[in-house]
Each structure stands twice: as C-alpha cells, then as structure tokens.
Amino acid sequence: MKVISRKAFLVGTGATLALPFFASLEKLAVAAPRPAPRAAEKPRRFCAIFFPFGVSVPPKSDDPKNTDYQSHHWFPVGDGGRDYRLSKTLEPLEEFKQDVTILSGLSHPHYREIATGHRNGGLFLNGANIVRGGANSVSLDQLIASHLEGATRLPSLTLSSGGGVGVPLAAQTISVDRHGKFVPALSEPRQIFNRLFGVDEAGPAGLHARRSVLDVTKESADSLLRRLNPEDRRAFEDYRQSIRELEHDLNRAEEWAAVPRPKVDPAAVNLDGFAKQGAQSYLDSMFELMYLALKTDSTRVVTYQMACEGACIGDSFPTALGLPPHHKLSHSTNTEGGYARWAQYDRFLVEQLQKFLIKLRNTPDGDSTLFDSTVTLFGSGTSDTHIHKNYPLVLAGGGNVGLKHGRYLKYREERPMNDLLLSIAHRFGIDRGSFGDSSGEVHELTHV
C-alpha cells in the first residue's frame, strides 16, 4: 500500500492509538536520567497571571468636570522612575510598592496583524507570529519548566477559568510547549487539587504495565511508517513526537511514584465548580491552589488565564460586583460612567493579585519568603479596548532571583514585551541570546 489517507489511518488503528495513556510508538533505548536535584541552589519559581480585554485608560480632557483620567486610569501617575504615585486602580499594591515594578510601553507587535483584539492570550508569554502562518514557539513558563525539569513532581501547572486549549487565535491557555502546541489548562478546583495532592491509584506497578502495552506497538508502527506517503509520514512523525512527550510524562510519574505527596486538607479549599461557588469564591479557590502548589513545592511554574477572550466563565466575573460582563465593560467607555465601571473591575483584579502576593510574602521559604523566590508576572495583552500597545504589566517578587523593584518603567517608545520575557529567562539561568523578537534585556530590572 503506497498511499493511505489520514482518516483511514486513524480509524484503522484507533483501538491502539486512542488509548488514554498511549505513550510511545517507538521504544526508547535508554530512559532519560532524572536531572540531579539542585540542592545547592535556592528554589526559583515563576507565576504568570493573565486577564483579557485590557484596562481602563481614559484620555486626558480639558473639561474640568471630566475626571476619568485622574480617577480611573490604570497606569501610575508620573513620568516613571522611583518618583511615581500608584493610580487608584493599583492602590491595593501600595504595601508592595518597593517590591514590584509597573511597566508601560511594552507590546507584542505581531498581535497588531490580527484583525480582532480578542485573540492574544495564547501568545502572551511568547509573542509568536502565528497570524500569517508563522510557527508558534515555546512560552516562557514552559521554557523555565524545562530548565527546572526534575526538581518537582510537576514541571508546571497550567490553569485557566475556561479549561482546555481553545483554538490557536482564541486560546484558553497561555502555555505553549517546545513544539509549539498549546498546553491544556485545568479549570476545575477538585481536578486541580487531585492533580497536586491526590493518590495515583495505579501506583508504580500500574505505570509499568501501561508502558509494556505501549512498547509492543513499535514494530507495527515502524511497518506502517514505511508504507505512508510523504505527507502522511510527516503528520505521523508529528504525532509520534507528541507520543514521546507522553512517554516522558510516564517516566517522570514512575520516578515520583514512591515519593509521598504533600498532606493537604481538602477542606482548606472550596473544591466545588464555578456554578456552585460563584465568581469571588471560585477565584479564591484558584489562587489558593496556585499558592498551595508553590508552597508545597509540587511545582515551581504556574500559569493562570483568569478569563479567555471568547465565551468562558471568566467573562462573568464582574457580576460579582454588580457589573456587566467583562467584554461588555471594555466596550462601554462611550457611555456615562463607563470608565468608572471598568476601573472598578480593574481594581478588583488587582485585589486578587494583592491577596496572592500577601500569601507568598507571609510564607517562609528557607531564610526568606516564598515571595522572594517567586517571580510573578500579572497583566493583559491589550490596553484600551483591545489596543495592542502599552500592555498593563506588573512584575512582583523574585528578589532571590535577582530582580530589583520599586520603579515605574515607562517606555515612551514602544518596546518588545519579549525583552521582559528574555530578562526573566536570564534570571532563571537560561542561556539564550534572544527570545522571539526581543532586542535586549530590560537592565533596569537588575540594577539599582
């Protein structure tokens, strides 16, 4: 058989390839050794929190009655540097002013090639140019997770309020693996808790049994590969690469199977879904799970997409304040009180960040705190009503990682956000000269 359609291949081998833990069509000769623990190094952690649709940034007005700019603008007051005043929206971060950096003027230029401002969450941590058929690239969190591989049970924890992956330009995750594939996000608190602290029912014996089932497929897979036409062969090789990733996950699960999971009382978190909890309680649960993941060192890399840029539960979060859905808020600035309502919700989001940072700061971590060992990036991929410029960004913590804070970095000329991502990568010891379209490090983050 010289030609086989992709459809026929999938149907013909579905009983084998569709196994939920199908891990390899090709047995690896030697399992990759687990990296040596970094006992001599202080733990370095990364957390990214994304929200969609931008923020309230009303224009200046000569009308003395129009106080929107003074009262409802997201960005700080002042020309930047250390001499600045937090806006009313950012006031919840006042107690962290010397330990955070506010940034403006950064962006991912490729976003502006997208026809709509609703499609950038999946590119927030990499800025890839996938709009005109360009290849996607690894996101910063997954780059760090790969660098820290072996240090924790889970290389990373990918969360969102919508769950899954969505579609390329309307992703429901902000994590992208090294092959350019979106990493599925978890959204149900109980599922997340079980992933972190549940017991593997199969145990080591079950894991080995699964691998033995996978290994026997090598001969038939190699035989089929020789009979495929070039197009299907490429598709099959891509699929085999994803299978190898699954096998790697199984290897890691085997290594950690005998290591007891941290003991965490399930009653510490409301594990009900959003429908039973409501917006504020659900957000409390998600942030508590993020905190517990870092506190127990179950992982050192966490991402959370608070809401997607399509139809997902996160759009309804403003209703907790008696406000319209988030997307509608971002399109209501031409109505009376529009900026005020949007700014009210912006502050609500900042308050969620504040509570999370307080937990990190109050948690000892060696001779310092979890806040000092965790770099937290909070922000959106748009500014006013989906404008792909001047992203609202807050960088917090990470003193042990080498970050210097206490400034408002206000760039008057647009600068690639990938400069910021490259700077963070370097703080984790990742040796690379560039990241996407970066032009260089943000040196203000490492110099007093």
Residue pairs with C-beta under 8 A, 6 or more apart in sequence:
1 227
2 227
2 229
3 229
3 232
4 224
4 227
4 228
4 229
4 232
5 232
6 232
6 235
9 224
9 228
9 232
9 236
10 17
13 224
16 22
16 217
16 220
17 239
19 213
19 214
21 210
21 214
21 246
21 250
22 214
22 243
22 246
23 210
23 211
23 214
23 243
23 246
23 247
23 249
23 250
24 211
24 214
24 215
24 217
24 218
24 243
24 244
24 246
24 247
25 214
25 217
25 218
25 221
25 240
25 243
26 218
26 221
26 222
26 240
26 243
26 244
27 215
27 218
28 244
28 247
31 251
32 248
32 251
34 150
34 252
34 255
35 149
35 150
35 151
36 150
37 150
37 151
38 148
38 151
42 366
42 368
42 373
42 400
43 151
43 297
43 300
43 365
43 366
43 373
44 148
44 300
44 373
44 375
44 398
44 400
44 401
44 427
44 428
44 429
45 294
45 300
45 301
45 302
45 370
45 373
45 374
45 375
46 140
46 141
46 144
46 300
46 301
46 302
46 374
46 375
46 377
46 424
46 428
47 290
47 294
47 301
47 302
47 303
47 304
47 374
47 375
47 376
47 377
48 124
48 125
48 140
48 141
48 174
48 302
48 303
48 304
48 376
48 377
48 378
49 303
49 304
49 306
49 353
49 356
49 376
49 377
49 378
49 379
50 121
50 124
50 174
50 303
50 304
50 305
50 306
50 379
50 380
50 381
51 306
51 307
51 314
51 349
51 379
51 380
52 118
52 121
52 306
52 307
52 308
52 309
52 314
52 326
52 327
52 380
52 381
52 382
53 118
53 307
53 309
53 326
53 327
53 329
53 330
53 380
53 382
53 385
53 386
54 117
54 330
54 380
54 382
54 383
54 384
54 385
54 386
54 387
54 392
55 74
55 89
55 342
55 343
55 346
55 380
55 383
55 384
55 392
56 72
56 73
56 74
56 89
56 333
56 339
56 342
56 343
56 346
56 384
57 73
57 74
57 75
57 383
57 384
57 390
58 68
58 69
58 72
58 73
58 333
58 339
59 69
60 69
61 68
61 69
68 339
68 340
71 88
71 340
71 343
72 88
72 89
72 339
72 340
72 342
72 343
73 87
73 89
73 343
74 87
74 89
74 90
74 343
74 346
74 392
75 87
75 102
75 104
75 392
75 410
76 84
76 85
76 86
76 87
76 90
76 102
76 408
77 84
77 85
77 86
77 87
78 84
78 85
78 408
78 410
79 410
80 407
80 408
80 409
80 410
81 407
81 408
82 406
82 407
82 408
84 102
84 407
84 408
86 93
86 94
86 97
86 102
88 343
88 347
89 343
89 346
89 347
89 350
90 102
90 347
90 350
90 394
91 347
92 347
92 350
92 351
92 353
92 354
93 100
93 350
93 353
93 354
93 357
93 394
95 354
96 354
96 357
96 361
96 396
97 406
98 405
98 406
99 371
99 396
99 397
99 399
99 405
99 406
100 394
100 395
100 396
100 397
100 405
100 406
101 394
101 395
101 396
101 403
101 405
101 406
101 407
101 408
101 409
101 444
101 445
102 393
102 394
102 407
102 408
102 409
103 391
103 393
103 394
103 395
103 408
103 409
103 410
103 411
103 420
104 390
104 391
104 392
104 393
104 408
104 409
104 410
104 411
105 390
105 409
105 410
105 411
105 412
105 413
105 414
105 415
106 390
106 391
106 393
106 411
106 414
106 415
106 416
106 417
106 419
106 420
107 388
107 389
107 390
107 391
107 414
107 415
107 416
107 417
108 120
108 123
108 124
108 127
108 381
108 388
108 416
108 417
108 418
108 437
109 127
109 388
109 414
109 416
109 437
110 123
110 127
110 128
110 129
110 130
110 131
110 134
110 437
111 120
111 123
111 127
111 131
111 381
111 382
111 388
112 388
112 389
113 129
113 131
113 132
114 120
114 131
114 169
114 388
116 386
117 382
117 385
117 386
117 387
117 388
118 170
118 309
118 310
118 327
118 386
119 169
119 170
119 309
120 309
120 381
120 382
120 388
121 170
121 171
121 172
121 173
121 174
121 305
121 308
121 309
121 381
122 166
122 168
122 169
122 170
122 171
122 173
122 174
122 176
122 182
123 130
123 171
123 381
124 139
124 174
124 379
124 381
125 139
125 140
125 141
125 174
125 175
125 176
125 303
125 421
126 136
126 137
126 138
126 139
126 140
126 176
126 418
126 421
126 435
126 436
127 416
127 417
127 418
127 421
127 436
127 437
128 134
128 135
128 136
128 137
128 176
128 180
128 436
129 437
130 136
130 168
130 169
131 169
135 180
136 168
136 176
136 180
136 181
136 182
137 176
137 180
137 436
138 146
138 176
138 177
138 178
138 180
139 174
139 175
139 176
139 303
140 421
140 424
140 425
140 435
141 156
141 158
141 174
141 175
141 301
141 302
141 303
142 156
142 175
142 176
142 177
142 178
142 183
142 301
143 178
143 425
143 430
144 300
144 301
144 424
144 425
144 428
144 430
145 155
145 156
145 299
145 300
145 301
146 155
146 178
147 428
147 429
147 430
148 155
148 300
148 301
148 428
149 155
150 252
151 300
152 297
152 298
152 299
152 300
153 252
153 256
153 259
153 261
153 298
153 299
154 195
154 196
154 293
154 298
154 299
155 252
155 299
155 301
156 175
156 183
156 299
156 301
156 302
156 303
157 186
157 192
157 195
157 196
157 290
157 293
157 298
157 299
157 301
157 302
157 303
158 173
158 174
158 175
158 183
158 184
158 185
158 186
158 303
159 185
159 186
159 187
159 192
159 286
159 289
159 290
159 302
159 303
159 304
159 305
160 172
160 173
160 174
160 185
160 186
160 187
160 304
160 305
160 306
160 308
160 312
160 314
161 187
161 274
161 282
161 286
161 305
161 306
161 307
161 308
161 312
161 313
161 314
161 317
162 172
162 185
162 187
162 305
162 307
162 308
162 310
162 312
162 313
162 314
163 172
163 184
163 185
163 186
163 187
163 188
164 172
164 173
164 184
164 185
164 187
165 171
165 172
165 173
165 182
165 183
165 184
165 185
166 172
166 173
166 182
166 308
166 310
168 182
170 308
170 309
170 310
171 182
171 305
171 308
172 185
172 305
172 308
172 310
172 312
173 182
173 183
173 184
173 185
173 303
173 305
174 303
174 305
175 182
175 183
175 185
175 303
176 182
176 183
177 183
177 245
179 241
179 242
179 245
181 242
185 303
185 305
186 192
186 195
188 273
189 269
189 270
189 271
189 272
189 273
189 277
189 282
189 285
189 286
189 289
190 271
190 272
190 273
192 286
192 289
193 264
193 266
193 269
193 271
193 289
196 261
196 262
196 264
196 289
196 292
196 293
196 296
196 298
197 261
197 262
197 263
197 264
197 266
197 292
197 296
197 298
198 261
199 261
200 206
200 207
200 253
200 257
202 209
202 210
203 257
204 254
204 257
204 258
207 250
207 253
207 254
207 257
208 254
210 250
211 247
211 250
214 247
221 240
224 236
225 233
225 236
225 237
228 236
261 298
262 296
262 297
262 298
264 292
264 296
268 288
268 292
269 285
269 288
269 289
269 292
270 277
270 281
270 284
270 285
271 285
273 282
274 282
274 313
277 285
278 320
279 316
279 317
279 318
279 319
279 320
280 320
282 313
283 306
283 317
283 352
286 304
287 304
287 352
287 355
287 356
287 359
290 302
290 304
290 356
291 356
291 359
291 360
291 363
292 298
293 299
293 302
294 300
294 302
294 360
294 370
294 374
295 363
295 370
305 314
306 314
306 317
306 349
306 352
307 313
307 314
307 315
307 317
307 326
308 314
308 315
314 326
315 325
315 326
315 327
316 325
316 326
317 326
317 345
317 348
318 324
318 325
318 326
318 329
318 345
318 348
319 325
320 348
321 344
321 345
321 348
323 329
323 341
323 344
323 345
324 332
324 341
326 345
329 338
329 341
329 342
329 345
330 342
330 385
330 386
331 385
332 338
332 341
332 342
333 339
333 342
333 384
333 385
350 394
353 376
353 378
353 394
353 396
356 376
357 371
357 376
357 396
357 397
359 370
360 369
360 370
360 371
360 374
360 376
360 397
361 369
361 370
361 371
362 369
363 369
363 370
363 371
364 370
365 372
365 373
366 373
368 399
368 400
371 396
371 397
371 399
372 397
372 398
372 399
372 400
373 397
373 398
373 400
373 401
374 397
374 398
375 395
375 396
375 397
375 398
375 401
375 403
375 424
375 427
376 394
376 395
376 396
376 397
376 398
377 393
377 394
377 395
377 396
377 420
377 424
378 393
378 394
378 395
378 396
379 391
379 392
379 393
379 394
380 391
380 392
381 388
381 391
382 388
382 391
383 389
383 390
383 391
383 392
389 414
390 414
391 417
393 417
393 420
395 403
395 405
395 420
395 424
395 445
396 405
397 403
398 427
399 405
401 427
401 428
402 427
402 446
403 427
403 445
403 446
404 444
404 445
404 446
404 447
404 448
407 444
409 442
409 444
409 445
415 439
416 436
416 437
416 438
416 439
418 434
418 435
418 436
418 437
418 438
419 438
419 439
419 440
419 441
419 442
420 442
420 445
421 435
421 436
421 438
422 432
422 434
422 435
422 438
422 440
422 441
423 441
423 442
423 445
423 446
425 432
425 435
426 441
427 446
